Amino acid sequence: MNGRNRINLQPGMTVDIVLKADQRSGKLTRGIVKDLLTKSATHPHGIKVRLTDGQVGRVQVIHTPEK
């Protein structure tokens, strides 16, 4: 799943985000969603979230739990 649709995200999910400082390189940071910061239903660059460790970035990849 991609991180462009707010409906796909909820607190507690594991995601890969791109931090503002890493936008040029595209380096991804993995973490667990604490808060959804983007209010609109979609965003072309990814929904902005805050991770449990306080980092803020736009979601690029949503990891689904293994079954």
Rosetta silent file (secondary structure, phi, psi, omega in degrees, C-alpha in Angstrom):
SEQUENCE: MNGRNRINLQPGMTVDIVLKADQRSGKLTRGIVKDLLTKSATHPHGIKVRLTDGQVGRVQVIHTPEK
SCORE:     score description
SCORE:     0.000 S_00000001
   1 L     0.000  147.362  175.703    0.000    0.000    0.000 S_00000001
   2 L   -99.275  168.954 -174.416    1.143    3.521   -0.600 S_00000001
   3 L  -100.035   26.057 -177.668    0.819    6.393    1.835 S_00000001
   4 L   -88.530  -16.391 -178.722   -1.171    8.816   -0.308 S_00000001
   5 E  -110.806  122.852 -176.548   -4.605    7.961    1.119 S_00000001
   6 H   -61.761  -32.259 -176.772   -5.370    8.924    4.718 S_00000001
   7 H   -63.862  -23.441 -179.936   -7.951    6.129    5.043 S_00000001
   8 H   -79.265   -9.069 -173.188   -5.158    3.515    4.726 S_00000001
   9 L  -113.252  146.797  171.623   -3.343    4.839    7.819 S_00000001
  10 L  -155.516  155.448  179.356   -3.967    4.632   11.536 S_00000001
  11 L   -55.883  142.077  179.489   -1.858    5.004   14.688 S_00000001
  12 L    99.002  -12.293  179.927    0.177    1.916   15.527 S_00000001
  13 L   -79.231  148.201  174.799    0.978    0.947   11.919 S_00000001
  14 E   -90.025  127.984 -176.664    4.565    0.383   10.784 S_00000001
  15 E  -138.230  162.961  168.225    5.498    2.670    7.885 S_00000001
  16 E  -108.359  127.696  178.958    8.458    4.011    5.932 S_00000001
  17 E  -118.734  159.977  170.494    8.552    7.810    5.746 S_00000001
  18 E  -109.231  122.820  178.279   10.761   10.316    3.991 S_00000001
  19 E   -75.599  156.223  179.230   11.956   13.090    6.302 S_00000001
  20 H   -54.163  -42.959 -178.795   12.119   16.681    5.014 S_00000001
  21 H   -67.675  -21.708 -176.876   15.937   16.568    5.163 S_00000001
  22 H  -102.923    8.969 -176.440   15.975   13.347    3.128 S_00000001
  23 L   -61.243  -38.546 -179.600   13.594   14.385    0.336 S_00000001
  24 L   -67.187  -42.780 -177.589   16.404   14.889   -2.197 S_00000001
  25 L   -81.835  -25.942 -178.505   18.073   11.545   -1.498 S_00000001
  26 L    81.001   11.296 -179.715   14.828    9.627   -0.975 S_00000001
  27 L   -62.813  132.444 -178.613   16.216    7.889    2.141 S_00000001
  28 E  -100.604  147.593  177.877   13.419    6.173    4.053 S_00000001
  29 E  -121.710  127.653 -178.756   13.003    5.977    7.815 S_00000001
  30 E   -94.328  141.672  177.378   10.962    3.149    9.368 S_00000001
  31 E  -170.606 -175.882 -178.782    8.803    3.685   12.422 S_00000001
  32 E  -109.585  132.153 -177.095    5.406    3.362   14.051 S_00000001
  33 E   -67.566  129.864  173.414    2.712    6.003   13.441 S_00000001
  34 E  -103.644  -50.137 -177.612    1.741    8.067   16.474 S_00000001
  35 E  -135.535  146.102  169.998   -0.286   10.908   14.852 S_00000001
  36 E   -94.025  124.092 -175.461   -1.697   11.704   11.415 S_00000001
  37 L  -100.474  -26.552  178.034   -0.853   15.332   10.631 S_00000001
  38 L   -79.573  128.650 -177.853   -2.384   15.756    7.148 S_00000001
  39 L   -88.841  -25.803 -177.635   -6.091   16.592    7.427 S_00000001
  40 L   -73.985  160.569 -176.929   -7.061   16.060    3.762 S_00000001
  41 L   -68.950  -31.995  179.774   -8.133   12.610    2.504 S_00000001
  42 E  -139.346  161.247  173.841   -5.239   12.368    0.031 S_00000001
  43 L  -151.251  131.175 -174.824   -1.907   14.032   -0.695 S_00000001
  44 L   -63.994  -22.518 -178.945    0.207   13.487   -3.838 S_00000001
  45 L  -103.351    1.972 -179.811    3.496   13.293   -1.881 S_00000001
  46 L   110.830  149.150  178.541    2.170   11.133    0.967 S_00000001
  47 L   -72.622  134.116 -179.788    0.255   11.731    4.175 S_00000001
  48 E   -82.548  131.042 -179.357    2.343   13.534    6.795 S_00000001
  49 E  -133.370  161.072  170.502    2.674   11.626   10.082 S_00000001
  50 E  -109.801  130.852  177.717    4.531   11.834   13.383 S_00000001
  51 E   -84.493  167.250 -178.953    6.268    8.637   14.485 S_00000001
  52 L   -62.836  -23.920  177.875    6.397    7.418   18.079 S_00000001
  53 L   -88.733    4.608  174.861   10.017    8.667   18.298 S_00000001
  54 L    95.945   -8.883  179.827    8.910   12.200   17.295 S_00000001
  55 L   -72.579  144.854 -178.848   10.170   12.250   13.695 S_00000001
  56 E  -121.059  134.551  178.125    7.833   13.816   11.118 S_00000001
  57 E  -168.503 -178.602 -179.087    7.651   12.909    7.449 S_00000001
  58 E  -100.188  134.175 -176.068    5.492   11.773    4.555 S_00000001
  59 E   -70.369  128.492  176.074    4.471    8.115    4.281 S_00000001
  60 E  -107.463  -37.477 -177.314    5.943    6.287    1.295 S_00000001
  61 E  -138.374  136.133  173.679    5.279    2.646    2.234 S_00000001
  62 E  -107.019  126.287  179.668    2.788    1.024    4.605 S_00000001
  63 E   -95.271  125.772  177.574    3.905   -2.345    6.013 S_00000001
  64 L   -91.944  145.201 -179.052    1.148   -4.872    6.611 S_00000001
  65 L   -65.927  144.101  178.236    1.579   -7.403    9.397 S_00000001
  66 L   -73.162  141.954  179.461    2.672  -10.904    8.368 S_00000001
  67 L  -108.778    0.000    0.000    0.022  -13.590    8.782 S_00000001
